[in-house]
Amino acid sequence: MNAFVKLTLVFGFFGLLIFAVVSSNVLQRYSYDIYTCKNDTLPSIELRFNEIRAGQMVEFKQGNSVKTLRIFEDLEGIVLLGADDLSLRLDRNTDKLYQEISDLLTIFRCEINSFTM
């Protein structure tokens, strides 16, 4: 085998190796989705998801209040989550958040931002 073919194979192999490492999440330490939801009358809500599946915890911020919520169910793009006095339904298909506190329903419009580091 001549030197040019060997050199081409070596560079091709390392090129594929570098591509595989960069395009995968091997080097990824943090990854989460941030939903920022706004309403005309209430303070905005920020939901930070590490992973969207039942049983996972979510960071909830509204004004100066910070809570940890649990995801109860994720079914066809609708995520049900809540805590003791707070119930939320995030519709990822329409980007709307429905907040229910003491039988009062409020609808928020959401924007999603993904963060990866």
N, C-alpha and C positions, 0 to 999 in steps of 0.2 A: 504494500500500500504506500503510495507516495505521500510526501509530507503535506501537500496541500489538502488532500482528502482527510488526513488525520486532524489537521488544524481546523478544517471546516466542521468535522464531527465534534471536536472538543468545544468549539465556540457555540455550535448549535445546541449541545447538551447543556452548557452553562446558561445559555440564553433561555432555554425552556425551563431550567431550574429557577432562575431569577423571576421569570414570568409567573411560574406556579406559586412561588412564595409571595410575591407582591399582590397577585390577584386573589389569593385566599385570605382567610381571616386568622392565619397563624400568628401574625404579629399584632393582632388587634387586642388591646387590653380592655377598652371600654367601648360599649356600643349601646345606645338607648335612643328611644323615640320620645320627643317632647311635643305634647299637644298644648298649644296656647289657645284658650277658648275665651271669647269675649261676648259681653252682653251690654246693652245700652245703659242699664240701670245698676248693675252689680259689678263689683271688682272682677277683673279677669281671673281665670283659673288656669293653672299650669299643672299638667299631668306628666310625670316622667316614668316611662316604662323601660325596664331592662329587657323584659321578655313578655310578650302578650300571650299568656295562657293561664288557664284556671289554676288558682293556688298561689300565683306570684303576687308580690307586694308592689305597690305603686306609690310614688311620692306625690302628694296633693298639696298645692299651694294656692291660697286665695287671700289676697291682702297680706296681712301679717300672720295669718294662720298657716301652719304646716302640719299635715297629718300623713299617716301611712294607711293606705287602703289596701284591701285584698281584692283580687280579681275572682269573682264567683263563677263566671261563665264567659266563654268566648265562642259565639255561635254565628257563623256566616257573616262576619264583619261587625257584629254587635257585641260589645264588651260590657258586661254587668259587673260593677265594682262598688264597694262601699265600706262603711265602718258602722259604729253603733247608731249614730243619729243622722247619717248621711248616706244617700243612695244615688248612684250615678249610672247612666247608661250612655255609652259612647258608641255612636253609629259611625263606623269608619267608612261606610259607603257614601254617606252624605256629609261627613265631617261636622256632625252636630253632637253636642253634649246635652243630655237631659239631666238636670239636677233636681232631686226631690228631697225637700226638707219639711217635715211635719205636714204632709199632704199638699205642699205648695210646689208646683212644677215650674221650672225655669229652663229656657232653651238658650244654649250658647252656640255660637258659630266658631269652629276650630280651624287652626292651621297646624300642620305637622312639620316638625324639623327633626332631622335625624342627626345624631352626633356619633362619630366614630373616632377613636384615638388609638 
